[in-house]
Amino acid sequence: MTTVCAIEHAACETLGIIAEVLKEEGIRIKRVRSHRGEPIPQHTAEFGGLIVMGGPMGVHEQDRYPFLRQELRLLERALCETKPILGICLGSQLLAAALGSTVRKGIQKEIGWHTVTLARSAAHDTLWSGLAASFTAYHWHGDIFDLARGCRGLAWSESTDCQAFSHSGSAYGILFHMEVTEKIIGGMIKKFRRELEEARLDPCAILAGARDSLPQLQRIGKTVFRRWARLVTGRDLQKPSALQITVKRVYEAPDPEDGTRFLVDRLWPRGLKKESLQLAGWLKEAAPSNELRQWFHHDFAKWAEFRHRYFAELDGCSEAWQPILRAAAGGPVCLLFSAQDTVRNNAVVLREYLMTRANDV
């Protein structure tokens, strides 16, 4: 049975209906309650997916709450390993930060029941396709973020441009709350009453809004969470893209299942002859610039910034990577790299970038 790691930051902000859905899908939950001092896992190998829930703290408070820094590292590892990720509220902010976005305070807090509208891209998304174009959602956040490079915006509200996003078809951030129950809403009102007073909001109005809007929100939430759970299990899953692009260390033997093979390093791999690699091409211009490659030097702490800078370089050299997309339109493609690190290298980032450009095929 698959296990998902779920990190909670406040006693009142639990998994809610997410837990119900995971149980129905046969997925175990390893809860980590950071507010109780429970240690944050350092690795994701034992988990099929990662969930990071909401909380009253902010991404910028890592000195006050050191576990946030540990969660960012865990998110970065899960992203490198393309594990399914679900970030709710604070969790979405942490995911955005791990992807290179800046999390900042909004003009005002968005608390209570407000309309969320799905973006056009949601119609083709694995989790969001076929759902209502707009609906009333439950909100409780003060911080916002811009869409990180390489991500797809999925929803917005009148006061917040990015309410939901995806990355590489496996990582999802949702700023609003679909997991809530009446009990969770009541607990948040009680725990964070001072925020309501500061914002001059009536708790009774929020509770009344739950009676009107919670049933539909939960129906939508259960659909989205069940689809995410099936990313974890792989059952009944529609792939977000028909492209079949894999990455492989160049020193591994060629395999017929590789399909069309491209070397995507700036430098030729040591000790190998061209005829032994069965290459369709050496796309050195699609590799990171020498300056970026030397700056990164496979430093884990620089990974998120490396991805951000490499995406920017790829935006400016479409002619270099277009041959890969053209080949992928006709069958499997394999991107070859020589780095020893098999999860943090340029081929992994290039694949992520190309999957976001699937519509360019």
TORZA-814611 format. One line per field, with one value per residue (C-alpha): z, x, y. Coordinates in Angstrom, 2 decimals. Each point is the difference from the previous one (the first is absolute). Example, Ala and Ser with C-alpha at 12.3 -4.5 7.8 and 13.67 -1.06 7.14 Angstrom:
c3	[7.80, -0.66]
c1	[12.30, 1.37]
c2	[-4.50, 3.44]
//
This chain:
c3	[0.00, -0.98, 2.75, -0.30, 2.34, 1.22, 1.91, 2.22, 1.59, 2.26, 2.03, -1.66, -3.60, -0.58, -3.21, 0.20, -2.98, -1.50, 2.64, -0.99, -3.65, 0.71, 2.13, -2.78, -2.46, 2.29, 0.85, 3.45, 1.62, 1.95, 1.89, 1.08, 2.41, -0.12, 2.58, 2.49, -0.78, -2.00, -2.29, -3.69, -2.14, -1.84, -2.96, -2.03, -1.09, 2.32, -1.11, -3.16, 0.36, 2.19, 1.42, 1.74, 1.76, 1.12, 3.12, 1.58, -0.68, -3.17, -2.29, 1.08, 3.64, -0.41, 2.82, 2.40, -1.33, -1.11, -1.16, -2.96, -1.32, 0.37, -1.84, -2.87, -0.32, 0.04, -2.69, -2.14, 0.31, -0.87, -3.05, -1.11, 0.32, -1.71, 2.96, 0.03, 2.22, 1.38, 1.75, 1.73, 1.00, 1.82, -1.78, -3.38, 1.06, 1.03, -3.30, -1.93, 1.94, -0.70, -3.71, 0.14, 0.54, 2.57, 2.66, 1.28, 1.93, -1.98, 0.09, 2.48, 1.48, -1.91, 2.61, -0.34, -3.01, -3.35, -3.63, -1.70, -3.80, -1.89, -2.69, -3.55, 0.63, 2.69, -2.72, -1.10, 3.43, 1.56, 3.29, -1.10, -3.37, -0.22, 3.20, 0.47, -1.63, 3.21, 3.53, 3.51, 2.02, 3.57, 0.50, 2.86, -1.10, 0.07, -2.17, -3.78, -2.71, -3.72, -2.28, 0.01, -3.31, -1.53, 1.86, -1.34, 1.62, 0.64, 1.99, 1.14, 2.10, -0.12, 2.51, -0.68, -3.45, 0.85, 2.04, -1.39, -2.20, -1.19, -0.83, -2.31, 0.35, 3.45, 2.44, 0.87, 2.18, 1.14, 1.99, 1.03, 2.10, -1.47, 2.71, 2.73, 2.03, 2.30, 2.91, -1.63, -0.83, 3.58, 1.33, -2.20, 1.06, 3.65, -0.35, -2.24, 1.33, 0.38, -3.78, -0.52, 2.42, -1.71, -3.40, 1.45, -1.17, 1.60, 1.00, -0.10, -3.66, -0.78, 1.72, -1.86, -3.27, 0.75, 0.03, -3.49, -1.71, 1.75, -1.67, -3.54, 1.05, 1.56, -3.13, -2.12, 2.58, 0.12, -3.79, -0.03, 2.97, -1.40, -3.30, 1.89, 2.00, -3.29, -1.01, 3.06, -0.76, -3.80, -0.29, -2.73, -0.78, -3.10, -0.93, -0.23, -3.09, -2.76, -0.12, 1.09, 1.05, 2.33, 1.34, 0.28, 0.90, -3.19, 1.40, 0.16, -2.96, -2.77, 0.11, -2.83, 2.37, 0.20, -3.36, -1.52, 2.03, 0.39, 1.92, 1.82, 1.72, -0.91, 0.14, -1.64, 2.60, 0.81, -1.34, -2.41, -3.78, -2.04, -1.79, 3.32, 1.13, -2.85, 0.00, -2.12, 0.89, 2.43, 1.08, 1.84, -0.44, 2.00, 2.98, 2.66, -0.89, 1.22, 2.47, 1.50, 0.03, 1.83, 2.47, 0.88, 0.28, 1.28, 3.27, 1.57, 1.65, -3.44, -1.63, 0.05, -1.34, -2.63, -1.27, -0.13, -1.94, -2.36, -0.85, -0.87, -2.32, -1.67, -0.64, -2.14, -2.10, -1.31, -3.16, 2.18, 1.62, -2.74, -1.55, 3.22, -0.12, -3.66, 0.72, 3.06, -2.15, -1.79, 2.88, 3.10, 0.51, 2.41, 1.24, 0.86, 2.66, 1.55, 3.55, 2.90, 1.73, -1.65, 1.53, -0.11, -3.45, -3.16, -1.78, 2.81, -0.26, -3.79, 0.13, 2.43, -2.33, -3.08, 1.71, 0.59, -3.75, -1.07, -1.88, -2.23, -1.67]
c1	[0.00, 1.33, 0.75, -0.29, 1.82, -2.31, 1.47, -2.36, 0.84, -2.98, -2.31, -3.06, 1.28, -0.13, -0.39, -3.78, -1.62, 3.43, 0.39, -3.37, 1.00, 3.41, -1.62, -2.48, 2.91, 1.88, 2.82, 1.59, 0.75, 3.17, -0.94, 2.77, -1.26, 2.67, -1.86, 0.62, 3.69, -0.19, 3.05, -0.29, 1.17, 3.25, -0.82, -3.06, 1.11, -2.46, -2.96, -2.08, -0.94, 0.31, -2.73, 0.78, -2.93, -0.82, 1.00, 0.19, 3.71, 1.58, 2.77, 2.08, -0.04, 2.56, 2.18, -2.95, -1.24, 3.07, -2.18, -1.08, 3.56, 0.01, -3.31, 1.38, 2.89, -2.44, -2.11, 3.09, 0.89, -3.55, 0.09, 3.32, -1.49, -3.28, -2.02, -3.64, -0.27, -3.06, 0.47, -2.96, 0.10, 3.37, 0.96, -0.63, 2.13, 2.85, -0.30, 0.09, 3.12, 1.67, -0.65, 1.67, -2.96, 0.03, -2.71, -1.14, -2.83, -3.10, -1.68, -2.49, -0.86, -2.47, -2.17, -3.43, -2.06, 1.07, -0.37, 2.81, 0.15, 1.84, 2.50, -0.32, 2.89, -2.05, -2.24, 2.91, 1.43, -0.03, -1.49, -2.26, -1.49, -3.79, -0.65, -2.10, 1.58, -0.49, -1.15, 0.03, 3.02, 1.16, 3.07, 2.29, 3.31, 1.95, 2.99, -0.01, 2.50, 0.56, -0.11, 3.45, 1.77, -0.96, -3.32, -3.53, -2.57, -3.28, -2.23, -0.33, -2.26, -0.86, 2.70, 2.59, 1.40, 1.35, -2.35, 1.14, 2.84, 1.72, 3.55, 1.00, -3.41, 0.80, 0.40, -3.06, -0.41, -3.44, -0.13, -3.65, -1.55, -2.09, 0.91, -1.97, -2.91, -2.32, 2.18, 3.17, -1.61, -1.25, 3.45, 1.67, -2.48, 0.68, 3.80, 0.49, -2.78, 2.41, 0.57, -3.74, -0.18, 2.89, -1.66, -3.41, -1.59, -3.02, 0.62, -3.74, -0.08, 2.81, -1.86, -3.18, 1.94, 1.07, -3.61, -0.52, 3.34, 1.72, -1.94, 0.97, 3.56, 0.44, -1.35, 2.56, 2.70, -0.65, 0.31, 3.29, 1.46, -1.04, 1.69, 3.12, -0.09, -0.01, 3.15, 1.48, -1.41, 0.04, -3.55, -2.37, 2.36, -0.25, 3.41, 0.15, 2.14, 0.49, 3.72, 2.27, 3.27, 2.38, 3.46, 2.92, 3.66, 2.03, 2.23, -2.95, -0.38, -2.41, -3.39, -2.56, -2.62, 2.03, -1.38, 1.75, 3.13, 1.40, 3.11, -0.86, 3.31, 2.20, 3.14, 0.61, -0.02, 3.43, 1.04, -2.90, 0.00, -2.82, -0.86, -0.60, -2.72, -2.49, -0.78, -2.52, 1.86, 2.24, -1.99, 2.70, -1.79, -2.95, 2.32, 0.60, 2.50, 3.56, -0.49, -3.13, 1.47, 3.13, -2.05, -2.27, 2.76, -2.64, -0.42, -3.28, -0.56, 0.00, -2.41, -3.16, 1.85, 1.75, -3.39, -1.28, 3.03, 0.08, -3.70, 0.78, 2.82, -2.27, -2.59, 2.57, 1.20, -3.08, 1.82, 2.33, -2.69, -2.66, 1.57, -0.81, -3.67, -0.25, 1.48, -2.24, -3.08, 0.83, 1.07, 2.17, 3.01, 2.91, 2.15, 3.55, 2.17, 3.36, -0.38, 0.29, -3.00, -2.96, -2.73, 1.53, 1.45, -0.69, -1.80, -2.57, -0.69, -0.10, -2.59, -2.11, 0.21, -0.94, -3.03, -1.29, 0.44, -1.97, -2.48, 2.84, 0.16]
c2	[0.00, 3.43, 2.54, 3.78, 2.39, 2.78, 2.96, 2.00, 3.37, 0.66, -2.23, 1.54, -0.28, -3.73, -2.02, 0.10, -1.68, -0.74, -2.71, -1.48, -0.16, -1.53, -2.69, -0.79, -0.29, -2.39, 2.42, 0.11, 3.36, 0.77, 3.16, 2.35, 2.65, 2.68, 2.12, -2.80, -0.15, -3.21, -0.26, 0.76, -2.95, 0.60, -2.24, -1.02, -3.48, -1.77, 2.14, -0.11, 3.68, 3.08, 2.24, 3.30, 1.63, 3.55, 1.88, 3.45, 0.54, 1.39, -1.19, 3.01, -1.19, -2.77, 1.32, -0.10, -3.35, -2.00, -2.90, 2.17, -0.07, -3.79, -0.23, 2.06, -2.46, -2.91, 1.66, 0.56, -3.68, -1.07, 2.30, -1.49, -3.47, 1.07, -1.30, 1.14, 3.09, 1.74, 3.35, 1.63, 3.70, 0.31, -3.21, 1.64, 2.96, -2.31, -1.87, 3.28, 1.03, -3.34, 0.63, 3.40, 2.36, 2.80, -0.23, 3.40, 1.62, 0.86, 3.40, -1.42, -3.37, -2.16, -1.69, -1.59, -1.02, 1.44, -1.06, -1.92, -0.14, -2.72, 1.00, -1.33, -2.38, -1.77, -1.46, -2.21, -0.75, -3.48, 1.22, 2.86, -0.93, -0.13, 1.95, 3.15, 3.04, 1.98, -0.80, 1.41, -1.11, 0.40, 2.23, 0.89, 1.49, 3.23, -0.96, -0.38, -0.93, 0.34, -3.01, -1.58, -0.54, -3.32, -0.19, 0.14, 2.29, -1.77, 2.37, 3.61, 2.21, 3.68, 0.92, -2.75, -0.74, -3.46, -2.19, -3.35, -1.24, -3.15, -0.96, -2.86, -1.63, -1.42, 2.91, 2.11, 3.08, 1.20, 3.23, -0.31, -2.77, -2.83, -2.51, 1.75, -1.34, 1.94, -1.15, 1.31, 3.35, 0.33, -0.84, 2.60, 2.67, -0.79, -0.26, 3.03, 2.23, 2.94, 0.00, 0.29, 2.89, 1.79, -0.49, 0.98, -3.23, -1.61, -3.66, -0.67, 1.04, -2.45, -2.83, 0.93, -0.03, -3.56, -1.16, 1.41, -0.66, -2.92, -2.88, 1.04, 0.82, -3.43, -1.71, 1.83, -0.63, -3.73, -0.20, 1.92, -1.90, -3.38, 0.80, 1.07, -3.26, -1.88, 1.83, -1.71, -3.46, 0.26, -1.36, 1.23, 2.85, 2.16, 1.29, 3.82, -0.24, -2.56, 0.78, -2.84, 1.62, -1.80, 0.83, -2.39, 0.10, -0.16, -2.76, -2.42, -2.34, 1.04, -1.71, -0.29, 1.47, 3.23, 1.03, 3.02, 0.80, 3.52, 1.00, 3.24, 0.82, 2.96, -2.19, -3.38, -2.83, -1.33, -3.39, -0.53, -0.21, 1.50, -3.24, -1.80, 2.43, -0.46, 3.72, 1.83, 3.17, 1.84, 3.07, 1.89, 3.33, -1.37, -0.55, 2.66, 2.68, -0.51, 2.85, -1.57, -3.49, 1.17, 2.08, -2.93, -2.62, -2.49, 1.88, -1.21, 3.40, 1.65, -2.46, 2.14, 3.07, -2.13, -1.20, 3.57, 1.28, -2.99, 0.45, 3.62, -1.10, -2.56, 2.70, 1.75, -2.94, -1.80, -1.07, -2.10, -2.15, -0.09, -3.16, -1.84, 0.98, -0.93, -3.42, -0.48, 0.61, -3.25, -2.23, -0.38, 2.27, -0.43, 2.90, -1.05, 1.64, -0.81, 1.42, -2.45, 1.58, -1.69, 2.20, 3.50, 0.58, 1.96, -2.85, -0.22, 3.74, -0.11, -2.77, 2.07, 2.97, -2.01, -1.52, 3.55, 0.64, -3.06, 2.19, 1.18, -3.42]
//
